[in-house]
Amino acid sequence: MNLQDLSSIKERILADVLEPAEKTRVLVGLATCGIASGAAPVMDKFKALAEGNDKVFVSQTGCVGICQYEPVVEVITPDKKKTLYVKVTPEKAEQIYNEHVLGGKPVESMVVGTVLPSGSEEVAMSLEETVFLKKQTRVALRNCGHIDPEEIDQYIATDGYQALNKVLTTMSPDDVIQTMLDSGLRGRGGAGFPTGLKWKFASGNRGNVQKYVCCNADEGDPGAFMDRSVLEGDPHAVLEAMAIAGYAIGASMGYIYVRAEYPLAITRLRIAIEQAKEKGVLGDNIFGTDFSFDIDLRLGSGAFVCGEETALMTSIEGNRGEPRPRPPFPAVKGLFQKPTILNNVETWANIPRIIMKGADWFSGMGTEKSKGTKVFCLGGKINNTGLVEIEMGTTLREVIEEIGGGIPNGKAFKAAQTGGPSGGCISTVNYDVPIDYDNLISIGSMMGSGGLIVMDEDNCMVDIAKFFLDFTVDESCGKCTPCRIGTKRLYEIMEKITKGEANMKDLEHLDELAHYIKEDALCGLGQTAPNPVLSTLRYFHDEYEAHIKQRKCPAGVCKELLHYNINPHKCVGCGLCKSKCPADAIIGMLRKPHVINPEICIRCGTCITVCKQNAVEIV
């Protein structure tokens, strides 16, 4: 394999597959989100309809990001006009095929514009025409939704493995590291450590010491699926980047640590590794040089702590996944006690593009200290959930109101949780703060891997903090006392508050203990565990006081603080609530106003749900 071979494959695949002059392409999203929504039967339907028609090319692809509208199908006609269909069924597939693929007329009732309006009077037929994508800049996600992730030739046709060829034939290892330093790329997995600096620390003694390159694909944050989508939609980008890093630091072996709950990602990684070896872009003497590099997979069993780099390496070694004290840092003594660099999937996905387009191109995006783009998973109380990739410095307001389409049902934005259980809650006070590493830390949150959970006025922030803390307590590896015991004590105080059993002294203890854990836990996961508590204390202190002083949950979420009452002026005495109450807490005669016995009521909310007169109220 050489540059001429890459160019030949690119020319052939562009002409026959990606940009065929006389063929209509039908791309079916077959990532996990699509398959879970029923995309496989849709794919089968299109294949059956197109069988024998050499003017139609049907192919699978990864996720384009609008996950809640899956199954998603894109039709690209010979004139390069794109039309994206959402929530496609096998029945709709047949209509699309007959009317659009064969008839040439798009089925407007099914297109993306019906769910993602572009703001103009015209219907948005393609994803590119919608506000959802117009505000995005795709680097890490550039191929997701556009190529078949199980076909290496399609990756090569999008300049795949040209970056690896470039570094091996025209750049020294130090040149590669300097490019990373100049680009300003910071690790996308959480702490945001400069990627080039990490590589530089591990680059000494090339050729004399065994070294390793690791990929963290253990994505454990609730609501985060960026890495999974990249692995399912563009796995070769990660393989190429890891090989580039191996050349830069003098490593000959790489490991991808991926959680076993990602079966599709694992399957596509295995296919990609096998194809890369067959093409000669992994293995011995890559591109005819003396550089050799191989990659193997290691499956994790879903321990959240294995997202921490030293715990991950300990797990790869076959031991219980627990963090190690630092120093020594992994760049000096990491996997199997050898110099090791570790980056997450999204970080790796940026690297081939940086090599091909240059450090200045990448550093031209973003803010002064946070360059490039960041992928976020939008979830929670927002109209358009899914994956988005934005330039650093974009405000939270732009992400939620423009890309995300705002809050459903006319509700008001209350907060956004970034960084998962390790992050904090951003309130309306910071709605217009540009999103980057330093800004998020300064307001009590963090970038994390990129989960972004949106909350509205119906969410209780005390309950939210308790929820994330409960996750951290359960996932603590137990190695250090501050995390093992401290987070448990923290949770117990939060439980007292949500039950109406706490006093203001407990609030002081909560703040004190949170800071103690933050300062003294062994690893980054323990040190960031109190962030949800500290950020909600900072921006929603009034809610904590309401729970303690008034024994009331302003959002009406904390069950022990709710009191139900039946309005006698609305109650018609139908008896429905009485018959459905699991605790027999409602008394009353037929056609007479009923009453709830507060001593027996278990606050399950069944009465509110079944009452057709809206007579049951929370007081």
N, C-alpha and C positions, 0 to 999 in steps of 0.2 A: 504494500500500500504506500502510495506517495501522493504528492499534491496533484499530479496529473490524474491519478485514479479518482481522487475526490472530485475533481472538476468534471470528469467524465460521468460519474454517478449523478452529480448535481444536474448536469445538462439533461441526462436521460430522464430522471425522475420529474424534473420540472415539466418536461415536454409530455410525458406519458401519464403523470399522476397528479401533481400539484397545480399545474397550469396548462392542462390539455387544451389544444386549440378548438377541438370540435366535440368535446365531451362535457356533459353536465355532471358535476360532482355532488354527491349526497353524503354529508358527514353526520354521523350519529354519535352523540356524546355517550361514551361507555366508560365513564369513571364510576366510582362507587355511588355517587349521588344519582347518576343517571340510571344505573342498573337497579338500584333500590326503588326507583320510581317507575320501573317497567320499560327501560330502554331496549332490553334484549329482544323482546317480541317485536318491537318497532324495527330493529335492525333486521331481524329475520324476514319481516314483511317486505321491506325495501329490497332485500336481496332476492326474494322470490319474484317480486314484480319486475326487477331489472335483469333477471336471468335471460341470457341470450341477446340482450341489447348492448352492443358494443359502443353505443353513444352515451351510456350512463355508467358512472363509476361510483360504487357504494363503498364507504370506508368507515371504520370506527375512528374515534378521536377521544381526547381527554375532556376535561371540564372547562367551559368558557367562563365560569364564574357565577352565572345566574342560577345557582343550585336549586332554589325553591320553585323554579319554572321547568325543571326536568320532567320528562325527557325532552331534550333539545335536539333539533335537527337543522342543519344549515344546507341550503341548496345554492350552489354556485354555478351559474350558467356560463356557456363559452365566452360571453362578452364580459366575464369577470364580475357580473352583478351578483351580490350576495343577498340572500333572504334567510332570516333566522326564524324558525318556527318553535313555539314553546308548548309544553304540556301535550306532546304528541302521543297519540294512541295508534295501535295498528289500523284502526278504522280511518283515523285522520291521515295516516301515512298513505293509504290508498288514494285518498282524495288529493293529497299533495302531489303524489306521483302522476295521477291522471291529468290534473288541471295545470300543474306548474311544470313538472319535469317533462311531460309529453306535450302539454298544451301551451306552455310558455306564459301562463298567467298566474301570478302568485295568489295564494288563498289568503286574502288580507285579514280575515277573521281569526287566523291562527298565528299571525306574525308577532314578533317581539314588541312592536309598538303598542299592542293592545294592553300590555302589562308594564311597559317601561316607556312612558311617553317622552318624546324628545323636547317637548315644550313648544313645538311648532304646530301649525294646523295640519300638516301632512303626517301621515302615519310613518313611524320609523320601521323600515323593513329589515334593516340589518342592525347588528349590535353596535357597529361603529357610529350609527346615526343617533344613538340614544345618549342621554345625559350620563347614564351608568358607565359608559365607556369613554365618552369625550373628556371626562375629568381624570381619566387614568393614563398612566405611562407604563407600558408593559415591558419589563426587562426579564425578570425571573419567570414570568408567565408567558413569555413571548410566543412559545410554540404550543402551549396548552389549548386544546380545542381546534388546532389547525393541522396537526400531523398525526399519523397513526403511531402511537408510542411503541408498538411492537414491530416496527419496520425501521431498521437502522438507516436504510437508504433515504427515507424521507427526512430523517434528522440531518444526514449529510447534505441533502438538497437545500437545507436552510443554513448552510455554512457550518454544519456540524463537523467537529474534529479538525477544522481548519486552524482553530486557535492552538490546539495541541501540536499540529504540524509546524505552526509559526514559532512556538517557543523552542521546539526541539531543533529546528533548522536555522533559526535566525537570532535567537536570544540566549544569553547566558542565564544560569539560575539566578544570579544576582539581579540581572535585568528584570526578570519576572517579579521578584520580590519588590524591586523599586517601583514597578508599575502598580503593584497592589498598594504600596505605601502612598504613591502619588494620587491614586484614585480616591482615597479616603474611605474605602469600603470598611464598614464595621460589621462585626458578627451579628447576624440577624436572629440569633437564638435566644437573646435575653439581655446580657450585660453590655453588648455593643463594643467589645474590645476590638481595636484595629486589626484587621485581618493580616495586613502586610507585616505588622510588628510581631504578631504571633509566629508567622512564618520565619521571620528574621531570627527570632530567638532560637528556633529549632534548626537553623541552616548550617551551623558549624560542623566541622569534621565530615563533610560529604564523602561518601564512599568508604569511610573507615568504620562507621558505626551503623548498625541496623536501626532504621527509623520506620515510623508508621504514620499513615494518614487515615484519619477516622471521619466518618460522617454520622452526625447525630440525627437519626430519623425516628427518634423515640417520642416525638410529639405527644405530650401528655396533658397539656392544658385543656380543661373543659371548653368546648366551643371552638377549638382550633383544628384546622385541617388543611393549612397551607402546604405543609411538607408532603402530606399524602397526595394532594392534587398534582404537585410537581412530579413526584415519583410515578404517578399513574399516567401523567400526560406528556412528560418529557424526561425520562430516566437517563438518557444518554448525556444530557447536560451535566448531570452530577458526576457520571463516570469520567467524562472528559476533564472536568475541573479538578477532580481528585488526582488524575494522572498529571495534570499541570503542576499541582502542588507537590506531588512526589518528585518531579524533576527539580522543582525549586529548592527543596530542602534536602534532597538526596535520599529519598525513601523508595523502596521497591515493592511495598505491600500496603494495601488499603483495606479497611473494614467499614462496611455500612451496617450500623446498628439500628435495626428497624423493628418496631413492635409487631408481635405476632398477630395483633388484631387488624393488621393491614394486609389481608391476603392478596388483594389485587395488586397492590404496590409491590409486594414480594414477588409475585408471579412475573410482573413486567420487568422488575429489576433482574431477575434470573434470566429472562429472555434477552434483555439488553446486554448483560455481561457475556452471555454465550455468543451473541452476534458480534460484539466488539472483539472478542477473541478470534472469531472466524475471519473478521476483516483485518486483523492484525493491529488494531488500535489499542488493544490490551494484550499483555503477554511479553514475549522477548523481542528485543531489538525493534521497538516501535518506530515506524517510518524509516527503517533502515539505519537507525542510529544505535549507539550502544546503551540506550536507556531501555530498561525493562520495568514493567509495573503490572501488578495483578491486583484484583479486588475480590473480596469474599464477603458473604453476608453473615450476620449474626442476629438471631431473633431474640427480642426482649419479651418478657412476660407481662409487661404493662405496669411496672413499678414507676411511679412518678419521679422518685428520687434518681432514677437512672437517666433522667434528662440532665443531671449534673455531670460534668465531664469526667471527673475522677471516678464517680460511681459507675458511669457507663463503661469505662475502661476496666474496672474491676469485674464487672459483669461479663465482658468479652473474654476475660481470662478464665471464666468458669467459676467465679466466686460469687458470694452474696453481694448484691449491688449496694455498696456503702461508700460514701465519700472518704477521701483521704485528706489528711492535713496538708496544707500548702504554705510555704515551700516544702519540698521541691515542686516546681510547676511541671505540668506535662511536657512542655517543650524541652525540659531537661531530663525528666524521669517520668514517663507516662505509661503507655501500654507495654506490658511485659518488662517494665522498668527501663524502657528505651525512649529516646526522644520522640515525641508524638505531637502532631497538631490535630485539632478537632474543630470542625465547623458544622453548622447545621445545613439542611438541604437548601434552604433559600439562599444562604450565603454562597454555596457552591454554584447554584444556578446562575448567579450574576457573573461569575469569573470568565467563562468563554467570551461573553460579549465585551467585557472590559479589555481582554487581550486583543480582540479583533477591532474594536472601535477606539481604543486608547483611553488612558487614564483621564485625560482632559474632558473627554465626552462624558464619562461617568461623574466626575467631580463637578461638571457644569450643572448637574441636577441637585436639588436638595438645598440644605442650609449650610452655613459656614462649618459647623462641626458634625453634621450628619448628611453625608452625601448620598446621592442616588435615590432609589425608590424603596418602598416597604409594602409588603403584601399583608393585608388584614382580612380576617374572617368576620364579616358583619353578621351579627346574630341578635336575638332578643326582640325587643319592641321596635321593629323597623320594617318598612314596607318591602325593601329589596334586600333579602338576605343572600349571602354568598361571598365570593372571593373578589377583592379589589386590590389593585396595585397602584399606589399613588406616589407622587414625589414627596420626599421629606419636606416638611414645611407647610403642607396642606392643613387647613384648620379642621377641627372636629366638626364644626358647623357645616363645612362643605361636604365632608364625608357623609354625614347623616342626612342633611336636608336635600342635597343635590344627587350625589351618587346613590345614597340609600333610599331616596324617595320620601324621607320624613317618617314621622311616627304615625302608626295606624290609628284609625278611629278618632282623629282629632285631638288626641291626648298631647299633653305637654312633655317635652324632654326634661328629664330629671338628672340623669347621670349616665356615664359610660364607663364600664370596667375594661381597662386595658391590661394586658400582661397576665391574664388568668389569675389563679390563686395567689401568684406572687406579685400581682400588680395592685393598683389602687383605683378608686373611683374618681372620675373627673366630673365636676358639677357644672352648672350653668355659668358659674363665675369664670371658668376657663374655657368656655365654649369656643372662643375665637383664638385660643393659643395655638400657634403653629405646632404641628406634631413632629417632634424629633426626640432623640435620646435625652438630651439635657433638659429640654422643656418639660418633658413628662416626669423626670426625676424631681425637678424643682417644685412641681405641684403635688408631689406625693404619690405618683404612679410610676410606671415604667413601660418600656416598649414590649418587653417579653418577646415571645415568639410571634405575636400578632393577633391574638384573639381580641375582639372588640364587641362587648356585649352591651346593648343599648337598653336603658330602663326609662320608664315613664312615671307619671305621677302616682300610679297604682302600686309601685314597688316600695317596700320598706327597706331603707338603707341599713338599718340595724340587722334585719333578717338576711340581707344580701351578704354583709360582712360575716355573719355567723355561718352562712352556707359555705363560703369559700374556706373559712377556718376549719369547718368540719371536714372538708376534703383534705386539707393539709394535715390535720391530726391523724386521719386514717392512713395517709400516705407517708408519714414520717418513717424513716428507716430505723429510728430509735437509737442511733449510735451516740448522739450527744444529748446531755441533760436539758439544755435550753429548749431544744426542739421537741424532744420526747415528752418531757414533763411540762415545760413552759406553755406550749401550744394547747395542751390539754387543760391546764388551769385557765388559760385565756378563754377557751371555749366554754368552760363552766361559768365564768363571769357573764359571757354573752348570753348563755342560756338563762341565767337568773334575770337578766335585763328583759329578755323577751317574754318571760313568764310573769313579770311584774313583781319580782321578789327582791330586786336590788335597791341599793341606796346610793347616794352621791359618792360615798367613800369607795364603793365598788368601781365607780367610774375612774377615780384617781388610780386605783390599783390596776385597772385595765390599761391605762395609758403607761404607767410605770413598767408593768410587766412586758408590754409590747416593745418598748424601747430596749429593755434588757435582752429579750430574745433577738432582736434585730442586731444588737451589738456583739452578742456572745455565741450565737449558733455556729456550728462548725462549717457548714457549706452555704452556698448562695440560696438554696431553697429554704433552709431554716431561717436565714437572715431576712428573707423577704416575706415570710409567712405572715407577719403582723401587718403588712401593707394595707390590706382591705380594712382592717380595724382602724389603723391610724388615719387613713384618708377619709373614712366616713366620720370619725371623731372630729376631724379638722373642718369638714365642709357641711356636715349634717349633725352638728352637736345638739341642735334643738330637738331632733328626733330622739336622741338618747335621753335627753331631759324629759321629754314627754312620756317615754316609757317608764322612767323612774319616778318622776314627781307626780304625774297625773295618772299613772298606771293605764296609759292609753297608747295605742299604736295609730298614729295619724293616717297611715295608709290602709289601715284595716286589714293587716296581714297576719300579725302575731296572734294566734288563736286564743291563747290564755288571757289576752287583754281585750277580747271582743265581748260585747254584751248585746244580746238579741232581744228585740222587743216587737210585739205585734201592735200595729196602729189600730185602735178600736174603730176609728172612723173609716178605715179602708177594708177591714176584715168583714167578709160576708158570712163567715161561719160555715164554709164548705166542708171543712174537716180534712182537706187534702194534706195539709202540713202535719196534722195530728196523726194521720194514718201512716205517714212516711217517716216520722221522727224515730230514729233507731234507739233513742234513750227514753221514749215515752215521757218527754219533758213538756209536752203541750197539752193543756187541758181546756175544755170548753164544750158547750152544748151545740148541737147542729143549728145552723142559722143564727148563732149568737157569737159575738166577738170572742176569740180564743186568747189564751194567756200562756206565756212561756215561764216555766219554773226555773229560775236561774241556778238553783242548787243542784238540779239534775242535768241541765243543759250541758252537752259536751262540745258545743260550738262547732259543729260539723258543717253548718251552712246548708243542710238539706232543705230546711224550711224556706230559705230565701230562693233556692233553686226551683222548688215546686210551686210556690205561691204565684197564682196567675193575676192577683190583684195588687201585687207589689206592696203588700201590707206589712211584710217583715222588714224591720230596719235594724241597722247596727248603730248602737248609741254609745 
